[in-house]
């Protein structure tokens, strides 16, 4: 754990120190995200913060190269180098999009190409674990290639779409990476105690937390597509490494052996993936392109029902943490106590999420008290505008 701690601190520290420098560079080269009808930030803000995250990634992997603990893993695993190369390509693609803008089809083509580079560097789905007598199943190359490309593109775009509020993507990915790290350090590895999936999860959490102080509301810099696609690629590679390239069965309780290897990649980004599914379904029903931007994502809905900007972000954090921790609890703790605790926490969090809407309905059901004016006439008080409850005003 000391080795992982050094990697985490190096990634977080390098990202934190590099971010203000990247912010100045972004302002100089014109990397500014302007307000619009599709966005909720009220003023022009520098973007391209993903370059600072890339600096943290390089620092974390460089530190791991200097630590004997990771020696056998670095010599026998291609995942760290593949993650560095493909994340670099995504940062370049995202930086061009942040500066000049790229059509959705062009961006998708670039994502598929980079996923192909990942496969050429030896990282793809190899094994799947199924419960019962099936056990470990080898996935042939005919299925491994399209499944791997689909997984990379899905995760990258899930993180990209959830990056809609200050600090939202960085915080949620940090929670996801931390949860997956806990799972991986308890899962057998081909290289003893060291694991490429745990290493990449540790680096991911480090770059997110190093960037978050500059990105939390009110954000001084956005990560941009360069950052969101970098984070998506890190999550994709770490989950591929930990779940789809490990021929050893998982450890833990009975539930872990049955469910965790299949569900952990989905639990890691359950909220963003659900948001993607809802967005695609919504746009297909309306007959518009799936790349068409709107303001109907989950975080936008939280603002609409009356939560403030920071409240909406913190609620998304809590939902992500609840889902991720629930997966770990069900996997590693046998018994009804874990299930009961998860259900109780979910109920409390649901009530907190719906509280503004419930308060609005209760207020609408109650008759408005009459007030006496200065001339003795009675009148009802004027309604307070919705944005007075803390909703961020839109331009």
KELO-775880 format. One record per residue (C-alpha): x, y, z. Coordinates in Angstrom, 3 decimals. Example, Ala and Ser with C-alpha at 12.3 -4.5 7.8 and 13.67 -1.06 7.14 Angstrom:
# residues 2
SITE;12.300;-4.500;7.800 .
SITE;13.670;-1.060;7.140 .
This chain:
# residues 395
SITE;0.000;0.000;0.000 .
SITE;2.952;2.356;0.567 .
SITE;3.956;1.959;-3.091 .
SITE;0.430;2.766;-4.247 .
SITE;0.354;5.754;-1.898 .
SITE;3.513;7.199;-3.482 .
SITE;1.993;6.800;-6.958 .
SITE;-1.238;8.438;-5.822 .
SITE;0.533;11.396;-4.215 .
SITE;2.797;11.871;-7.232 .
SITE;-0.121;11.862;-9.667 .
SITE;-2.228;14.202;-7.548 .
SITE;0.645;16.590;-6.793 .
SITE;1.837;16.833;-10.399 .
SITE;-1.703;17.488;-11.645 .
SITE;-2.357;20.114;-8.979 .
SITE;0.871;21.996;-9.744 .
SITE;0.502;21.766;-13.532 .
SITE;-3.116;22.954;-13.698 .
SITE;-2.543;26.733;-13.165 .
SITE;0.232;26.659;-15.792 .
SITE;-2.049;24.897;-18.292 .
SITE;-4.754;27.442;-17.465 .
SITE;-2.478;30.311;-18.473 .
SITE;-1.488;28.503;-21.663 .
SITE;-5.149;27.844;-22.515 .
SITE;-5.978;31.538;-22.132 .
SITE;-3.029;32.491;-24.348 .
SITE;-3.910;30.073;-27.179 .
SITE;-7.648;30.767;-27.034 .
SITE;-8.784;27.577;-25.303 .
SITE;-11.847;29.222;-23.753 .
SITE;-15.247;27.598;-23.262 .
SITE;-17.864;30.262;-23.971 .
SITE;-21.346;30.231;-22.341 .
SITE;-24.235;29.075;-24.518 .
SITE;-27.815;27.810;-24.346 .
SITE;-26.526;24.227;-24.057 .
SITE;-24.304;24.946;-21.039 .
SITE;-24.875;26.086;-17.483 .
SITE;-21.689;28.004;-16.708 .
SITE;-22.372;31.776;-16.754 .
SITE;-18.967;33.082;-17.873 .
SITE;-16.149;32.217;-20.235 .
SITE;-13.783;29.690;-18.634 .
SITE;-10.419;28.266;-19.783 .
SITE;-10.480;24.627;-20.822 .
SITE;-7.883;21.979;-21.843 .
SITE;-7.314;20.974;-18.207 .
SITE;-6.875;17.421;-19.440 .
SITE;-3.291;18.297;-20.355 .
SITE;-2.549;18.837;-16.652 .
SITE;-4.136;15.452;-15.948 .
SITE;-1.841;13.924;-18.547 .
SITE;1.140;15.407;-16.672 .
SITE;-0.131;13.671;-13.529 .
SITE;-0.496;10.392;-15.433 .
SITE;3.100;10.584;-16.644 .
SITE;4.333;11.407;-13.133 .
SITE;2.445;8.512;-11.545 .
SITE;3.666;5.944;-14.077 .
SITE;7.237;7.294;-13.824 .
SITE;7.169;6.866;-10.039 .
SITE;5.906;3.296;-10.428 .
SITE;8.910;2.568;-12.644 .
SITE;11.229;3.581;-9.805 .
SITE;9.572;1.400;-7.154 .
SITE;10.730;-2.252;-6.858 .
SITE;7.215;-3.292;-5.838 .
SITE;5.976;-2.742;-9.402 .
SITE;9.056;-4.237;-11.102 .
SITE;7.661;-7.642;-12.150 .
SITE;4.352;-6.091;-13.212 .
SITE;6.016;-3.399;-15.351 .
SITE;8.243;-5.998;-17.020 .
SITE;5.453;-8.469;-17.738 .
SITE;2.415;-6.266;-18.365 .
SITE;1.703;-4.079;-21.382 .
SITE;-1.196;-2.179;-19.794 .
SITE;0.710;0.783;-18.253 .
SITE;2.544;1.620;-21.483 .
SITE;-0.601;1.056;-23.560 .
SITE;-2.532;3.362;-21.243 .
SITE;0.108;6.072;-21.578 .
SITE;0.197;5.898;-25.392 .
SITE;-3.561;5.793;-25.918 .
SITE;-4.247;8.475;-23.301 .
SITE;-1.707;10.704;-25.043 .
SITE;-3.558;10.219;-28.325 .
SITE;-6.861;11.038;-26.637 .
SITE;-5.398;14.201;-25.099 .
SITE;-4.255;15.340;-28.551 .
SITE;-7.675;14.560;-30.054 .
SITE;-9.461;16.287;-27.190 .
SITE;-7.215;19.355;-27.245 .
SITE;-7.928;19.849;-30.953 .
SITE;-11.646;19.544;-30.202 .
SITE;-11.370;22.036;-27.326 .
SITE;-9.567;24.566;-29.546 .
SITE;-11.104;24.137;-32.980 .
SITE;-14.118;21.865;-32.561 .
SITE;-14.507;18.456;-34.202 .
SITE;-17.588;16.901;-35.776 .
SITE;-19.129;14.032;-33.817 .
SITE;-18.433;11.489;-36.565 .
SITE;-14.802;12.561;-36.793 .
SITE;-14.416;12.266;-33.021 .
SITE;-16.002;8.796;-33.053 .
SITE;-13.640;7.713;-35.826 .
SITE;-10.697;8.907;-33.755 .
SITE;-11.954;7.009;-30.713 .
SITE;-12.254;3.781;-32.702 .
SITE;-8.746;4.292;-34.123 .
SITE;-7.256;4.785;-30.650 .
SITE;-9.103;1.711;-29.387 .
SITE;-7.465;-0.164;-32.256 .
SITE;-4.052;1.096;-31.100 .
SITE;-4.835;-0.271;-27.638 .
SITE;-5.589;-3.685;-29.151 .
SITE;-2.368;-3.623;-31.202 .
SITE;-0.446;-2.993;-27.980 .
SITE;-1.854;-6.198;-26.532 .
SITE;-4.731;-4.945;-24.370 .
SITE;-8.081;-6.499;-25.209 .
SITE;-10.737;-8.772;-23.771 .
SITE;-9.215;-12.222;-23.307 .
SITE;-11.144;-13.924;-20.510 .
SITE;-14.611;-13.727;-19.045 .
SITE;-15.644;-15.373;-15.796 .
SITE;-19.074;-16.956;-15.428 .
SITE;-20.507;-18.595;-12.303 .
SITE;-21.229;-22.279;-11.895 .
SITE;-19.520;-24.957;-13.952 .
SITE;-18.645;-22.566;-16.781 .
SITE;-15.834;-20.729;-14.957 .
SITE;-13.164;-18.964;-16.995 .
SITE;-14.044;-18.632;-20.687 .
SITE;-11.490;-17.727;-23.355 .
SITE;-12.758;-15.107;-25.814 .
SITE;-11.536;-15.648;-29.360 .
SITE;-10.038;-12.807;-31.430 .
SITE;-13.120;-12.593;-33.670 .
SITE;-15.171;-11.410;-30.685 .
SITE;-12.412;-9.823;-28.610 .
SITE;-11.661;-7.016;-31.065 .
SITE;-15.206;-5.639;-31.549 .
SITE;-16.058;-6.113;-27.852 .
SITE;-12.937;-4.221;-26.796 .
SITE;-13.605;-1.346;-29.200 .
SITE;-17.213;-1.153;-28.054 .
SITE;-16.158;-1.103;-24.393 .
SITE;-13.568;1.657;-24.903 .
SITE;-15.907;3.865;-26.938 .
SITE;-18.760;3.383;-24.435 .
SITE;-16.666;4.280;-21.370 .
SITE;-14.951;7.243;-23.040 .
SITE;-18.249;8.760;-24.118 .
SITE;-19.910;8.033;-20.768 .
SITE;-17.308;10.149;-18.969 .
SITE;-17.466;12.779;-21.709 .
SITE;-21.242;13.168;-21.394 .
SITE;-21.266;13.364;-17.598 .
SITE;-18.816;16.282;-17.677 .
SITE;-21.602;18.846;-17.493 .
SITE;-21.144;20.543;-14.111 .
SITE;-18.073;21.899;-12.338 .
SITE;-16.207;19.052;-10.685 .
SITE;-18.786;16.419;-11.593 .
SITE;-16.733;14.154;-13.860 .
SITE;-13.528;14.435;-11.805 .
SITE;-15.305;13.570;-8.552 .
SITE;-17.350;10.701;-9.952 .
SITE;-14.382;9.114;-11.713 .
SITE;-12.303;9.478;-8.522 .
SITE;-14.997;7.588;-6.605 .
SITE;-15.197;4.938;-9.310 .
SITE;-11.419;4.515;-9.501 .
SITE;-11.101;4.307;-5.733 .
SITE;-13.789;1.620;-5.535 .
SITE;-12.209;-0.399;-8.326 .
SITE;-8.808;-0.060;-6.644 .
SITE;-10.235;-1.604;-3.452 .
SITE;-11.617;-4.488;-5.503 .
SITE;-8.373;-5.078;-7.393 .
SITE;-6.050;-5.125;-4.375 .
SITE;-8.192;-7.993;-3.041 .
SITE;-8.186;-9.903;-6.326 .
SITE;-5.409;-12.378;-7.286 .
SITE;-2.911;-11.099;-9.861 .
SITE;-0.403;-12.786;-12.153 .
SITE;2.342;-10.557;-10.698 .
SITE;1.848;-11.214;-7.005 .
SITE;0.598;-8.270;-4.969 .
SITE;1.171;-5.716;-7.734 .
SITE;-1.612;-5.230;-10.269 .
SITE;-1.721;-3.111;-13.418 .
SITE;-5.435;-2.494;-12.871 .
SITE;-4.833;-1.313;-9.303 .
SITE;-1.941;0.884;-10.451 .
SITE;-4.001;2.565;-13.175 .
SITE;-6.946;3.020;-10.798 .
SITE;-4.606;4.635;-8.277 .
SITE;-3.239;7.018;-10.924 .
SITE;-6.770;7.834;-12.094 .
SITE;-7.909;8.739;-8.588 .
SITE;-4.763;10.839;-8.117 .
SITE;-5.155;12.950;-11.260 .
SITE;-8.866;13.507;-10.489 .
SITE;-8.272;14.695;-6.928 .
SITE;-5.306;16.809;-8.011 .
SITE;-7.472;18.557;-10.595 .
SITE;-10.638;18.863;-8.494 .
SITE;-9.554;21.897;-6.374 .
SITE;-9.268;23.938;-9.576 .
SITE;-12.418;22.477;-11.142 .
SITE;-14.972;22.484;-8.305 .
SITE;-17.647;25.172;-8.468 .
SITE;-16.899;27.891;-9.335 .
SITE;-14.440;26.271;-11.725 .
SITE;-11.303;28.158;-12.726 .
SITE;-10.604;25.686;-15.524 .
SITE;-12.488;22.887;-17.277 .
SITE;-10.947;19.537;-18.150 .
SITE;-12.455;19.712;-21.640 .
SITE;-12.670;16.753;-23.991 .
SITE;-8.925;16.267;-23.505 .
SITE;-9.547;15.458;-19.841 .
SITE;-12.823;13.572;-20.067 .
SITE;-11.568;11.230;-22.797 .
SITE;-8.288;10.694;-20.914 .
SITE;-10.216;9.687;-17.790 .
SITE;-12.514;7.455;-19.827 .
SITE;-9.538;5.676;-21.380 .
SITE;-7.890;5.146;-17.996 .
SITE;-11.082;3.593;-16.631 .
SITE;-11.467;1.437;-19.746 .
SITE;-7.893;0.117;-19.605 .
SITE;-7.974;-0.536;-15.859 .
SITE;-11.245;-2.473;-16.062 .
SITE;-10.047;-4.439;-19.088 .
SITE;-6.833;-5.277;-17.255 .
SITE;-8.512;-6.273;-14.027 .
SITE;-11.540;-8.169;-15.287 .
SITE;-11.051;-9.258;-18.907 .
SITE;-7.324;-10.134;-18.920 .
SITE;-6.993;-11.945;-15.597 .
SITE;-7.282;-15.759;-15.875 .
SITE;-7.538;-16.141;-12.082 .
SITE;-10.986;-16.385;-10.465 .
SITE;-11.976;-13.611;-8.063 .
SITE;-11.641;-13.866;-4.317 .
SITE;-14.147;-12.912;-1.662 .
SITE;-17.514;-14.214;-0.577 .
SITE;-19.919;-16.307;-2.611 .
SITE;-21.615;-13.226;-4.057 .
SITE;-18.262;-11.869;-5.221 .
SITE;-17.455;-15.032;-7.147 .
SITE;-20.829;-14.895;-8.896 .
SITE;-21.407;-11.216;-9.553 .
SITE;-18.384;-8.970;-9.097 .
SITE;-16.290;-9.920;-12.178 .
SITE;-19.250;-9.252;-14.460 .
SITE;-20.806;-6.239;-12.756 .
SITE;-17.823;-4.265;-11.444 .
SITE;-17.079;-2.529;-14.778 .
SITE;-20.734;-1.473;-14.937 .
SITE;-20.919;-0.448;-11.279 .
SITE;-17.779;1.660;-11.641 .
SITE;-19.588;4.106;-13.930 .
SITE;-23.196;3.126;-13.391 .
SITE;-24.554;6.675;-13.190 .
SITE;-22.743;7.981;-16.323 .
SITE;-23.660;4.855;-18.312 .
SITE;-27.308;5.237;-17.279 .
SITE;-27.132;8.875;-18.341 .
SITE;-25.773;7.828;-21.754 .
SITE;-28.534;5.236;-22.198 .
SITE;-31.238;7.735;-21.285 .
SITE;-29.752;10.386;-23.582 .
SITE;-29.561;8.018;-26.568 .
SITE;-33.114;6.756;-25.975 .
SITE;-34.446;10.300;-25.568 .
SITE;-32.851;11.536;-28.781 .
SITE;-33.866;8.507;-30.834 .
SITE;-37.500;8.918;-29.739 .
SITE;-37.383;12.555;-30.855 .
SITE;-35.830;11.655;-34.197 .
SITE;-32.637;13.668;-33.668 .
SITE;-29.026;12.576;-33.823 .
SITE;-27.594;10.860;-30.739 .
SITE;-24.729;13.384;-30.743 .
SITE;-27.163;16.301;-30.488 .
SITE;-26.467;18.186;-27.237 .
SITE;-29.251;18.997;-24.795 .
SITE;-29.761;20.052;-21.187 .
SITE;-31.714;17.033;-20.007 .
SITE;-28.967;14.954;-18.424 .
SITE;-29.338;13.728;-14.851 .
SITE;-27.366;16.648;-13.425 .
SITE;-29.569;19.106;-15.341 .
SITE;-32.666;17.436;-13.867 .
SITE;-31.277;17.931;-10.368 .
SITE;-30.928;21.649;-11.056 .
SITE;-34.469;21.817;-12.430 .
SITE;-36.088;20.302;-9.339 .
SITE;-34.494;22.931;-7.129 .
SITE;-31.057;21.747;-6.025 .
SITE;-28.249;24.282;-6.068 .
SITE;-25.182;23.850;-8.252 .
SITE;-22.964;22.338;-5.580 .
SITE;-25.844;20.322;-4.137 .
SITE;-26.455;18.670;-7.510 .
SITE;-22.781;17.736;-7.834 .
SITE;-22.587;16.371;-4.287 .
SITE;-25.746;14.307;-4.815 .
SITE;-24.230;12.769;-7.933 .
SITE;-21.127;11.978;-5.885 .
SITE;-23.247;10.285;-3.230 .
SITE;-25.198;8.202;-5.760 .
SITE;-21.975;7.056;-7.421 .
SITE;-20.412;6.214;-4.061 .
SITE;-23.507;4.318;-2.947 .
SITE;-23.583;2.202;-6.103 .
SITE;-19.854;1.480;-6.057 .
SITE;-19.694;0.690;-2.341 .
SITE;-22.821;-1.453;-2.636 .
SITE;-21.103;-3.599;-5.245 .
SITE;-18.105;-4.069;-2.973 .
SITE;-20.260;-4.760;0.081 .
SITE;-22.387;-7.369;-1.678 .
SITE;-19.233;-8.933;-3.071 .
SITE;-17.106;-9.131;0.030 .
SITE;-19.663;-9.239;2.886 .
SITE;-22.025;-12.185;2.999 .
SITE;-25.247;-11.702;4.937 .
SITE;-28.416;-9.687;5.104 .
SITE;-26.863;-6.866;7.091 .
SITE;-24.984;-5.533;4.048 .
SITE;-28.082;-5.694;1.861 .
SITE;-30.171;-3.963;4.510 .
SITE;-27.608;-1.209;4.948 .
SITE;-27.472;-0.616;1.196 .
SITE;-31.262;-0.393;0.958 .
SITE;-31.484;1.998;3.909 .
SITE;-28.785;4.253;2.467 .
SITE;-30.504;4.264;-0.926 .
SITE;-33.826;5.250;0.652 .
SITE;-32.268;8.131;2.591 .
SITE;-30.402;9.368;-0.466 .
SITE;-33.554;9.171;-2.601 .
SITE;-35.458;11.280;-0.078 .
SITE;-32.662;13.869;-0.013 .
SITE;-32.628;13.966;-3.834 .
SITE;-36.405;14.412;-4.108 .
SITE;-36.747;16.825;-1.174 .
SITE;-37.078;20.065;-3.228 .
SITE;-39.732;18.536;-5.494 .
SITE;-41.665;17.155;-2.514 .
SITE;-41.507;20.558;-0.813 .
SITE;-42.832;22.230;-3.979 .
SITE;-45.781;19.838;-4.162 .
SITE;-46.607;20.345;-0.496 .
SITE;-46.464;24.121;-0.929 .
SITE;-48.716;23.939;-3.989 .
SITE;-51.278;21.865;-2.084 .
SITE;-51.530;24.305;0.811 .
SITE;-53.682;27.470;0.369 .
SITE;-51.706;30.674;0.273 .
SITE;-52.288;32.875;3.350 .
SITE;-53.801;36.250;2.687 .
SITE;-51.785;39.312;3.573 .
SITE;-53.217;42.710;4.388 .
SITE;-51.897;45.580;2.351 .
SITE;-51.348;49.111;3.530 .
SITE;-54.860;50.140;2.388 .
SITE;-56.492;47.303;4.325 .
SITE;-57.145;45.117;1.250 .
SITE;-56.219;41.434;1.299 .
SITE;-53.993;39.934;-1.350 .
SITE;-51.991;36.751;-1.910 .
SITE;-48.204;36.956;-1.756 .
SITE;-46.397;36.958;-5.053 .
SITE;-44.804;33.671;-6.141 .
SITE;-41.078;33.444;-5.755 .
SITE;-39.214;32.701;-8.995 .
SITE;-37.757;29.232;-9.288 .
SITE;-34.150;30.361;-9.529 .
SITE;-34.463;31.904;-6.051 .
SITE;-34.248;28.400;-4.587 .
SITE;-30.630;28.104;-5.688 .
SITE;-30.954;27.000;-9.291 .
SITE;-28.195;28.322;-11.488 .
SITE;-29.592;30.928;-13.870 .
SITE;-29.307;30.088;-17.543 .
SITE;-28.431;32.399;-20.351 .
